[in-house]
Amino acid sequence: MKLTQKIKAAALMGIAGSVALISGCAMSPSADLNGMKGGGHEYLLTVTRPNQLHVIDTETNKVIRSCDVPGIFGQGTVEPSPDGRIAYVGTNKWEDVVGFDITNCDIVFSAKQSYSNVTVKSFVSLAVSRDGKELYTVQNPTRKLNDRYEVMQPQLAVYDTSAGLNAKPLRTFPVDRQITKIMAMDSGEVILAGNDVQAINPENGDVRVLTLLQNWNRGDTWTQPDAFAMHTLGEQADEFILPYFTIKWNGDPGEMEKAEFWWGMSRVDLKTGEVEAGEILPFEFIVFNFITDPTDSNILYGAFNTLSKHDISEKKTLAVHNMEHTYYNLNMTQNRTIYVGGTSSDISIHDPDTLEKIGSIKLPGDQSTAAMRIAFLK
């Protein structure tokens, strides 16, 4: 997807590479083996290099458990199960998926997607069905031949989450290229974020369009949108959310002096399937990800070099807080505490009303492009 030169340069400067090796299971010195709480207690999950999954108690903002992830760090994708107990982690350079019991670091699921002379990569794309019984990935396979690489058809792979440590797909269905973040809905369909936002039925492979992006038809008045599908977000509001950037030409195409620069979003309610799509805010600064306030769907928070708060009903920015460094990602608990992380080795904690910093979590290694997900342990 295309970016303006300024945005492309800023995005490229922000992306960090990541390669390292580690395996096993480790705990922080203060970790309590029986310290997990039930009753909907929330835990923040993230991954750092060299390759560790960290379980953070959102009441104390302490790392209570660190699970060593087999294989080489890939992107740090994390997908919590609906009951909050299992964290599925993408690892080994985007090729494998490992499921951890977050209460004790036990590995309860493992899928090696590459086979024979075929290398399979899954970029960001991990999702779990709403009943927790199936895991979904979008596989991008390439066959290595003696004289060339053969790029194969991408596909949605469906796994049984109870398949153990040598899981194989139950079903596969062809999908479009360039699909990254995915989420499951109550309807059973899986949202696919790629050139457009689609939904696929994981039982039969039927695909329908939820909202158009790269294929929208607005003539010469608007530029083709650039959607940033880097991190899966939305569990705090039970939604899927995807930001995009576009330009409206009020003069001739390319006449920058008269142009309007806009942030837009595609947002899907995971319970009802209701879709919102359109421009929400004037573009004033770069935002890598948006999250929704769980108490007010009109309030969004964004992060990159700033933490920002927006009212999309008025298309208005309410507050901006300058950050100490670039952060790729953010998330929010049900009590509205904001966590801003990614890029480096710290998570910055902020008040949702003032955006002021109220705490920090130091991690043993940098997050790079890792996810930050909320697990609701029941």
C-alpha positions in Angstrom: 0.0 0.0 0.0 1.3 3.4 -0.9 2.3 6.2 1.5 3.2 9.8 1.0 7.0 10.2 1.1 7.0 11.8 4.5 4.9 9.1 6.1 6.8 6.4 4.4 10.1 7.7 5.6 8.9 8.1 9.1 7.4 4.6 9.2 10.6 3.0 7.8 12.7 4.8 10.3 10.6 3.4 13.1 10.7 -0.3 12.2 13.3 -2.3 14.0 14.8 -5.6 12.9 14.9 -8.6 15.2 17.0 -11.8 15.3 17.8 -14.0 18.4 17.6 -17.5 19.9 16.3 -18.8 23.2 14.1 -21.6 24.6 12.8 -22.9 28.0 10.8 -21.2 30.7 11.9 -18.5 33.2 10.3 -16.5 36.0 11.0 -13.2 37.5 12.5 -13.4 41.0 9.3 -12.0 42.5 6.9 -14.2 40.5 4.4 -16.2 42.5 3.6 -19.6 41.0 0.1 -19.4 42.5 -0.3 -15.7 42.0 -2.8 -15.8 39.1 -6.3 -14.5 40.0 -9.6 -15.5 38.5 -12.9 -13.5 38.2 -11.9 -11.6 35.1 -8.6 -10.3 36.3 -6.7 -8.6 33.5 -3.1 -9.3 32.4 -1.0 -7.5 29.8 0.8 -9.8 27.4 3.8 -8.8 25.3 7.0 -10.3 23.9 10.6 -9.0 24.0 13.8 -10.0 22.3 15.6 -12.3 22.4 12.3 -14.2 22.7 10.3 -14.1 25.9 6.5 -13.8 26.5 5.9 -11.6 29.6 2.8 -11.7 31.7 2.1 -8.4 33.5 -0.4 -7.9 36.3 -2.3 -4.8 35.6 -3.1 -4.2 39.3 0.5 -4.0 40.3 2.1 -3.3 36.9 4.7 -5.9 37.6 6.0 -8.7 35.4 4.9 -11.8 37.3 6.0 -14.4 34.8 8.4 -14.6 31.7 8.1 -17.6 29.4 11.0 -18.4 27.1 9.6 -18.8 23.6 11.2 -21.5 21.4 12.7 -20.4 18.1 13.9 -17.1 16.7 12.0 -13.9 17.4 9.7 -13.1 14.5 7.4 -10.1 15.1 6.1 -10.8 18.7 2.5 -11.5 17.7 0.4 -12.6 20.7 -3.2 -13.8 20.7 -5.0 -14.6 24.0 -7.6 -17.2 24.3 -11.2 -16.1 25.2 -10.8 -17.4 28.8 -7.5 -15.5 29.1 -5.5 -18.6 30.1 -3.6 -19.4 26.9 -1.4 -17.0 25.0 -0.6 -18.0 21.4 2.7 -16.5 20.2 4.1 -16.3 16.6 7.7 -17.2 16.6 10.7 -18.6 14.7 10.8 -15.9 12.0 7.0 -15.9 11.5 6.9 -19.6 10.8 5.7 -21.3 14.1 2.9 -20.8 16.6 3.3 -21.8 20.3 0.6 -21.7 22.9 1.5 -21.0 26.6 -0.5 -21.5 29.7 0.2 -18.1 31.2 -0.3 -19.4 34.8 2.8 -21.6 34.6 4.6 -21.1 31.2 3.7 -24.7 30.1 3.6 -25.1 26.3 0.2 -26.6 25.5 0.1 -26.0 21.7 2.6 -26.0 18.9 2.3 -25.8 15.2 5.3 -25.7 12.8 3.8 -24.4 9.6 6.8 -24.9 7.2 7.3 -28.4 5.8 9.5 -30.2 3.3 10.8 -27.6 0.8 8.0 -25.1 1.6 8.6 -22.2 3.9 5.4 -20.8 5.4 5.2 -17.3 7.0 2.3 -15.8 8.9 2.6 -12.0 9.3 0.7 -10.8 12.4 -2.2 -13.1 11.5 -3.3 -15.1 14.6 -6.9 -15.3 15.8 -8.8 -17.7 18.1 -12.5 -18.5 17.7 -14.8 -17.0 20.2 -15.4 -20.4 21.9 -11.6 -21.0 22.0 -11.8 -24.2 20.1 -10.0 -23.1 16.9 -6.9 -21.2 16.0 -6.5 -19.4 12.7 -3.5 -18.2 10.8 -3.0 -16.8 7.3 -0.2 -18.8 5.7 2.1 -17.3 3.0 3.9 -20.4 1.5 6.9 -20.3 -0.8 8.4 -23.5 -2.3 12.2 -23.7 -2.7 13.2 -25.3 -6.0 16.7 -26.0 -7.3 16.6 -22.9 -9.6 13.9 -20.7 -8.3 11.4 -19.8 -5.6 7.7 -20.6 -6.3 5.3 -18.2 -4.6 2.3 -20.2 -3.7 -1.4 -19.3 -2.9 -1.9 -17.7 0.5 -4.4 -19.6 2.6 -6.3 -19.4 5.9 -5.3 -22.4 8.1 -7.7 -23.7 10.7 -6.2 -25.6 13.8 -7.8 -27.4 16.6 -6.5 -25.7 19.8 -6.6 -29.0 21.6 -4.3 -30.7 19.1 -1.3 -30.5 21.3 2.4 -30.1 20.4 2.3 -31.3 16.8 -0.8 -29.5 15.5 -1.7 -29.7 11.8 -4.4 -27.8 10.0 -7.9 -29.2 10.0 -8.8 -27.2 6.9 -7.3 -24.6 4.6 -9.0 -22.1 2.3 -7.4 -19.8 -0.3 -7.3 -16.1 0.6 -6.0 -12.9 -1.0 -2.4 -11.7 -0.7 -1.2 -9.0 1.8 -3.5 -10.1 4.7 -2.1 -9.4 8.1 -4.2 -8.7 11.2 -7.2 -11.0 11.7 -9.9 -11.4 14.4 -12.8 -13.8 15.0 -16.4 -12.7 15.4 -19.4 -14.1 17.3 -20.8 -15.1 13.9 -17.9 -17.5 13.5 -16.4 -15.6 10.7 -12.8 -14.3 10.7 -12.0 -10.8 9.8 -9.2 -10.5 7.2 -7.4 -7.1 7.0 -5.6 -6.8 3.6 -6.2 -4.7 0.5 -9.8 -4.5 1.7 -11.4 -5.7 5.0 -13.1 -9.0 4.4 -14.7 -11.8 6.5 -14.2 -15.5 5.8 -16.3 -18.4 7.0 -13.7 -20.9 8.4 -16.0 -23.8 7.9 -16.4 -23.5 4.1 -14.1 -20.7 2.9 -16.8 -18.3 1.8 -15.5 -14.7 1.7 -17.4 -11.4 1.8 -16.3 -7.8 1.8 -16.9 -5.8 4.9 -15.5 -2.5 3.6 -13.4 -1.5 0.7 -10.0 0.1 1.0 -7.5 -0.3 -1.9 -10.5 -1.1 -4.1 -12.7 1.8 -3.2 -13.9 4.0 -6.0 -13.9 7.7 -5.1 -12.6 8.8 -8.4 -9.8 11.4 -8.6 -11.0 13.3 -5.5 -9.4 11.0 -3.0 -6.1 9.1 -2.9 -6.0 5.4 -2.5 -6.0 4.8 1.3 -2.9 3.4 3.2 -4.1 1.1 6.0 -1.7 0.3 8.7 -2.4 -3.4 9.6 0.6 -3.9 11.9 -0.9 -4.9 15.3 -4.1 -6.6 16.3 -6.1 -4.5 18.7 -9.6 -4.1 20.1 -10.2 -6.7 22.8 -10.9 -4.0 25.5 -13.9 -2.8 23.4 -14.7 -6.2 21.8 -14.0 -4.8 18.3 -11.6 -4.9 15.4 -10.0 -1.5 14.5 -7.8 -0.6 11.5 -6.6 3.0 10.9 -5.9 4.3 7.4 -4.6 7.5 5.8 -5.9 9.3 2.8 -5.8 12.7 1.0 -8.7 14.6 -0.4 -7.9 16.8 -3.4 -9.8 20.1 -3.4 -8.0 21.2 -6.5 -6.2 19.2 -9.1 -4.8 15.9 -7.9 -1.3 16.5 -6.5 -2.1 20.2 -5.7 -0.9 20.0 -2.1 -1.7 23.6 -1.1 -5.5 22.8 -1.4 -5.4 19.3 -0.1 -7.0 17.9 3.0 -5.1 15.1 4.9 -7.2 12.6 6.8 -7.1 9.7 9.2 -9.8 7.2 8.6 -10.7 3.9 10.2 -12.5 0.6 9.6 -14.1 -0.7 12.8 -16.1 -3.9 13.3 -18.2 -4.8 16.3 -17.1 -8.4 17.1 -20.5 -9.3 18.6 -22.9 -7.8 16.1 -20.7 -7.6 13.0 -21.7 -3.9 12.5 -19.1 -2.1 10.4 -18.0 1.6 10.7 -15.8 3.0 8.0 -14.8 6.5 7.0 -12.6 9.5 7.7 -12.4 10.4 11.4 -9.8 13.0 12.0 -7.6 15.6 10.2 -4.0 14.2 9.8 -1.8 16.3 12.1 0.9 13.8 13.2 1.7 10.1 12.7 -0.3 7.5 14.6 0.6 3.9 14.3 -2.4 2.5 16.1 -5.7 3.6 17.6 -7.7 2.1 20.5 -11.2 2.8 21.6 -12.2 3.9 25.1 -14.3 1.0 26.4 -16.8 3.5 28.0 -17.2 5.7 24.9 -16.9 4.5 21.3 -16.4 8.1 20.1 -13.1 8.5 22.1 -10.0 7.1 20.5 -6.4 7.1 21.7 -3.4 6.9 19.3 0.4 6.5 19.8 3.7 7.0 18.0 5.9 9.9 18.9 2.9 11.2 20.9 0.0 9.8 22.9 -3.1 11.5 21.7 -6.8 11.5 22.5 -9.6 12.2 20.0 -13.3 12.7 19.8 -14.3 11.2 16.4 -17.9 12.4 16.7 -16.5 16.0 16.4 -13.5 15.0 14.3 -11.4 16.7 16.9 -8.1 16.1 18.8 -8.7 16.6 22.5 -5.2 16.2 24.0 -1.7 15.4 23.0 1.2 14.2 25.2 4.7 14.1 23.9 6.4 10.8 24.5 10.0 10.1 25.6 10.7 8.1 22.5 8.8 6.5 19.6 6.2 3.8 20.7 4.6 1.6 18.0 1.7 0.2 20.1 -0.8 0.8 22.9 -3.6 -0.9 24.7 -6.1 -0.2 27.5 -7.7 -2.1 30.4 -11.4 -2.1 31.3 -10.7 0.5 34.0 -9.2 2.7 31.2 -5.5 2.6 32.2 -3.5 3.2 29.0 -0.3 1.2 28.3 2.0 2.5 25.5 4.8 0.2 24.4 6.7 -1.4 21.5 10.0 -0.3 20.0 12.1 -0.3 23.2 12.3 -2.0 26.6 9.8 0.0 28.5 6.0 0.3 28.7 4.7 3.8 29.6 1.5 4.0 31.7 -0.9 6.9 31.3 -4.0 8.4 32.8 -6.8 8.3 30.1 -8.3 11.7 31.0 -5.1 13.9 31.2 -2.7 11.6 29.2 -0.1 12.3 31.9 2.4 9.5 32.7 1.6 7.7 35.9 4.0 4.8 35.8 6.4 2.7 33.8 7.3 -1.0 33.3 10.8 -2.1 32.6 11.2 -5.2 30.4 14.3 -7.4 30.0 14.8 -6.8 26.3 13.2 -4.6 23.6 9.7 -5.2 22.3 10.6 -4.1 18.7 7.4 -4.8 16.7 5.7 -7.0 19.4 2.0 -6.9 20.2 0.6 -5.8 23.6 -2.6 -7.7 24.3 -5.0 -7.8 27.3 -5.9 -11.3 28.6 -9.1 -11.5 30.7 -8.3 -14.5 32.9 -11.6 -16.0 34.0 
